[in-house]
């Protein structure tokens, strides 16, 4: 994420003007209610939030997402019209810290039933593996300038307070978020509370099954270390006793420093890592170059920030199952 990719001041002013009529006509304290089609108008910031809204909302919600398939969520910019139209939503579900432009737009919208998924579970700090600080690989070869650049990059591309926003890649944390979303939808649309409750229970059950599959599938492996271009898998690694070695930190488009590339060479040799993972919505150039230099394989480990025709699955659950299979192969699961 790049905090410099914010919507320009002129766009903010335009959005405020476009949204003025809607805001004055409907107080933010008004209760949400079904739209003209009888469904709750739900706006989700990007795919992990969209999936929750659709699974839990079921037939009672009409879900639109601000991030179209194939668009890297961190790069999203909203037009003044998009920003202004948010105030017409009955319910907004987003994850603060992933998309700065969305965070700003949500603040302006003033919608009563606005849910920040980050507040529904506990966020932690990850991504410090850039520079090797988490894994004891040492700091030799790093100049003070390089350290300052790395620390700045980590702060710039992480959630508020230096925390990692990629909670959806941990099925347990994602289940916690799902429960919170279910309760908030019950409050926004009490007439269908029983259905939201049942849908939440069903989804949490599926996520618990996924968690069990990961725990069993990654329990006995030849190595516990995996290398990835995007340090999105800190929660997953922590949950299942693995070590994530990110090449370039929490930003999928960030370029690794020469010192970090050198460090990864040592990590791969010491840990017995076999694979450099890349993702579908960002360039694979760094992963393939590094893998070639190290004589390693490459494979996809999808951070599930969007679903496209190239995704290894049609939805969150299927892609997470594909990720598990990829990890089992790379780590030498027995």
C-alpha positions in Angstrom: 0.0 0.0 0.0 1.3 3.4 -0.8 -0.1 6.2 1.3 0.8 8.6 -1.4 -1.9 7.0 -3.6 -4.6 9.1 -2.0 -7.4 10.8 -4.0 -6.4 14.4 -4.8 -7.8 17.3 -2.9 -9.9 18.4 -5.9 -11.5 15.0 -6.0 -12.3 15.2 -2.3 -13.9 18.6 -2.8 -15.9 17.3 -5.8 -17.1 14.2 -3.9 -18.3 16.4 -1.0 -20.3 18.5 -3.4 -21.8 15.5 -5.1 -22.7 13.9 -1.8 -24.2 17.1 -0.3 -27.7 16.5 -1.4 -27.8 12.9 -0.2 -26.4 13.8 3.1 -28.8 16.6 3.7 -31.8 14.5 2.7 -31.0 11.6 4.9 -29.6 12.0 8.4 -26.8 9.5 9.2 -28.8 8.5 12.3 -31.7 7.2 10.1 -32.1 3.4 10.3 -31.0 1.4 7.3 -33.7 -0.3 5.3 -34.2 -2.3 2.1 -33.9 -0.4 -1.2 -36.3 -0.4 -4.1 -35.6 -4.0 -4.8 -36.3 -5.0 -1.2 -32.7 -5.7 -0.5 -30.1 -4.0 1.8 -27.7 -2.0 -0.3 -24.3 -3.1 0.8 -21.0 -1.7 -0.4 -17.8 -3.7 0.1 -14.3 -2.3 -0.3 -12.7 -5.3 -1.9 -13.1 -9.0 -2.4 -12.5 -10.4 1.2 -15.2 -8.0 2.4 -17.4 -8.7 -0.6 -17.3 -12.5 0.1 -18.4 -12.0 3.7 -21.2 -9.7 2.8 -22.5 -12.1 0.1 -22.2 -15.2 2.2 -23.8 -13.8 5.3 -26.3 -11.4 3.6 -27.5 -14.1 1.2 -30.7 -13.2 -0.6 -31.4 -10.1 1.6 -28.5 -8.0 0.4 -27.4 -6.4 -2.9 -23.6 -6.2 -2.8 -21.4 -4.0 -4.9 -17.6 -3.8 -4.5 -15.5 -0.7 -5.0 -12.6 -2.8 -6.4 -13.3 -4.5 -9.7 -11.8 -7.9 -10.5 -8.2 -7.7 -11.6 -7.5 -4.3 -9.9 -4.8 -4.4 -7.3 -6.7 -3.2 -4.2 -3.8 -1.1 -2.8 -3.7 0.9 -6.1 -7.4 1.8 -6.1 -8.4 5.4 -6.7 -12.0 6.5 -6.5 -13.7 9.1 -8.7 -15.6 12.0 -7.1 -18.8 10.3 -8.2 -17.9 7.0 -6.6 -17.0 8.8 -3.4 -20.2 10.8 -3.3 -22.4 7.8 -4.1 -21.2 6.0 -1.0 -23.6 8.1 1.1 -26.5 6.3 -0.5 -25.5 2.9 0.8 -27.4 1.2 3.6 -24.3 -0.6 4.9 -20.6 -0.3 4.2 -18.0 -3.0 4.9 -14.3 -2.2 4.6 -10.9 -2.9 6.1 -9.1 0.2 7.2 -5.5 0.4 6.3 -5.6 -1.5 3.0 -6.9 1.2 0.7 -6.3 4.8 1.7 -8.7 6.2 -0.9 -11.5 4.0 0.5 -10.7 5.0 4.1 -11.1 8.7 3.1 -14.3 8.1 1.2 -15.9 6.1 4.0 -15.1 8.9 6.4 -17.0 11.4 4.2 -20.0 9.1 3.5 -21.4 9.4 7.0 -23.3 6.1 6.7 -24.6 4.9 10.1 -24.0 1.2 9.4 -20.4 1.3 8.5 -18.2 -1.6 9.7 -14.4 -1.6 9.8 -13.4 -5.3 9.8 -10.1 -4.4 11.5 -12.2 -3.6 14.7 -13.7 -7.1 14.7 -10.5 -9.0 15.5 -7.0 -8.3 16.9 -4.4 -7.0 14.5 -0.7 -7.7 14.9 2.6 -6.5 13.5 4.1 -8.5 10.6 6.4 -7.6 7.7 9.4 -7.0 9.9 11.0 -10.0 8.2 12.1 -7.5 5.6 15.6 -6.9 6.8 15.6 -10.1 8.8 14.6 -8.5 12.1 12.1 -11.2 13.0 14.3 -14.2 12.2 17.7 -13.5 13.6 19.5 -13.5 10.2 21.5 -10.5 11.4 22.0 -7.0 10.2 25.5 -7.2 8.7 25.8 -5.5 5.3 23.0 -3.0 6.0 23.9 0.6 6.0 22.0 3.0 8.3 20.4 4.5 5.2 19.1 1.1 4.0 17.7 0.3 7.5 15.9 3.7 7.5 14.5 3.1 4.0 13.2 -0.4 5.0 11.7 0.8 8.3 10.0 3.7 6.4 8.6 1.3 3.8 7.2 -1.0 6.5 5.5 1.9 8.2 4.2 3.3 4.9 2.7 0.0 3.7 1.2 -1.3 6.9 -2.0 -0.7 8.8 -2.2 2.1 11.4 0.3 1.7 14.1 2.5 -0.7 12.0 0.0 -3.5 12.1 -0.7 -6.0 9.3 -4.2 -5.8 7.8 -4.2 -9.2 6.0 -6.5 -10.9 8.6 -8.6 -12.8 6.0 -5.7 -15.1 5.3 -6.0 -16.6 8.7 -9.3 -18.7 8.7 -9.6 -18.2 12.5 -9.4 -14.5 12.4 -11.6 -14.3 9.3 -14.2 -16.3 11.3 -14.0 -13.8 14.1 -14.7 -11.0 11.5 -17.5 -13.0 10.0 -19.2 -13.2 13.4 -18.9 -9.5 13.8 -20.3 -8.8 10.3 -23.2 -11.1 11.0 -24.2 -9.2 14.2 -23.8 -5.8 12.5 -26.1 -7.0 9.6 -28.7 -8.1 12.2 -28.6 -4.6 13.6 -28.9 -3.0 10.2 -31.7 -5.2 9.1 -33.5 -6.7 12.1 -36.3 -8.1 10.1 -34.0 -10.7 8.7 -31.8 -11.2 11.7 -32.5 -15.0 12.0 -31.3 -15.6 8.4 -28.1 -13.5 9.0 -27.5 -15.5 12.1 -27.9 -18.8 10.3 -25.7 -17.8 7.4 -23.0 -16.6 9.8 -23.0 -19.9 11.6 -22.8 -21.8 8.3 -19.8 -19.7 7.1 -18.0 -20.0 10.4 -18.4 -23.7 10.2 -16.8 -23.8 6.7 -13.9 -21.6 8.0 -13.4 -23.9 11.0 -13.2 -26.8 8.6 -10.6 -24.9 6.5 -8.6 -24.2 9.6 -8.6 -27.9 10.5 -7.4 -28.8 7.0 -4.5 -26.3 7.2 -3.5 -27.5 10.7 -3.4 -31.1 9.7 -1.9 -30.5 6.2 1.0 -28.4 7.5 1.7 -30.2 10.7 4.6 -32.4 9.4 6.7 -30.8 6.7 10.4 -31.0 5.6 10.8 -27.2 6.1 8.7 -24.5 7.8 10.0 -21.6 5.8 8.4 -20.2 2.6 9.6 -17.3 0.5 7.1 -14.9 -1.0 7.2 -11.6 -2.9 4.3 -10.1 -0.9 4.5 -10.4 2.9 0.7 -10.9 3.2 0.9 -14.3 5.0 2.1 -13.3 8.4 -1.1 -14.3 10.2 -1.3 -17.6 8.3 2.4 -18.4 9.1 1.9 -17.6 12.7 -1.3 -19.7 13.0 0.3 -22.8 11.5 3.9 -22.6 12.9 5.5 -21.5 9.6 8.1 -18.8 8.9 7.2 -16.3 6.1 10.2 -14.7 4.4 8.9 -11.7 2.4 11.2 -10.4 -0.3 9.8 -6.8 -0.3 7.4 -6.3 2.6 3.7 -5.7 2.8 3.5 -3.7 -0.5 3.1 -6.1 -3.4 4.7 -3.6 -5.8 7.7 -2.7 -3.6 11.2 -3.3 -4.9 13.5 -5.3 -2.5 16.8 -3.7 -1.5 20.1 -5.4 -2.7 20.8 -6.3 1.0 17.4 -8.1 1.3 18.1 -10.0 -1.9 21.4 -11.1 -0.5 19.8 -12.1 2.7 17.1 -14.2 1.0 19.9 -16.2 -0.6 21.1 -17.1 2.8 17.6 -17.8 4.1 16.9 -20.2 1.2 20.1 -22.2 1.8 19.7 -22.4 5.6 16.1 -23.3 5.6 15.8 -25.7 2.7 13.2 -23.6 1.0 12.3 -24.9 -2.4 9.9 -22.3 -3.8 9.6 -18.6 -4.4 5.9 -17.7 -4.3 4.4 -14.8 -6.3 0.7 -13.7 -6.7 -1.7 -13.1 -9.5 -2.4 -9.4 -9.3 1.2 -8.2 -9.1 4.3 -8.7 -11.3 6.1 -12.0 -11.0 9.4 -10.6 -12.3 11.2 -10.4 -8.9 10.1 -13.9 -7.9 11.2 -15.5 -11.2 14.5 -13.7 -11.2 15.3 -14.7 -7.6 14.2 -18.3 -8.2 16.4 -18.6 -11.2 19.4 -17.2 -9.3 18.8 -19.7 -6.4 17.8 -22.7 -8.5 14.4 -22.8 -6.9 10.9 -23.4 -8.2 8.1 -20.7 -8.5 4.5 -21.0 -7.7 1.4 -19.0 -6.9 0.4 -18.2 -3.3 -2.7 -16.0 -3.7 -3.3 -13.3 -1.1 -6.9 -13.3 -2.1 -7.3 -9.6 -2.7 -9.4 -10.3 -5.7 -10.8 -13.1 -7.8 -10.2 -13.2 -11.6 -10.3 -15.8 -14.4 -6.7 -16.7 -13.5 -7.4 -17.5 -9.8 -7.0 -21.0 -8.6 -10.6 -21.2 -7.5 -14.0 -19.6 -7.9 -14.2 -18.1 -4.4 -12.3 -17.6 -1.1 -12.7 -21.2 0.1 -11.5 -22.7 -3.1 -8.5 -20.4 -3.5 -7.5 -21.0 0.2 -7.6 -24.8 -0.5 -5.3 -24.2 -3.6 -3.0 -22.2 -1.4 -2.8 -25.1 1.1 -1.9 -27.5 -1.7 0.8 -25.1 -2.9 2.2 -24.8 0.6 2.2 -28.5 1.2 4.1 -29.1 -2.0 6.7 -26.4 -1.4 7.2 -27.3 2.3 7.4 -31.0 1.7 4.4 -32.1 3.6 4.6 -35.7 4.7 
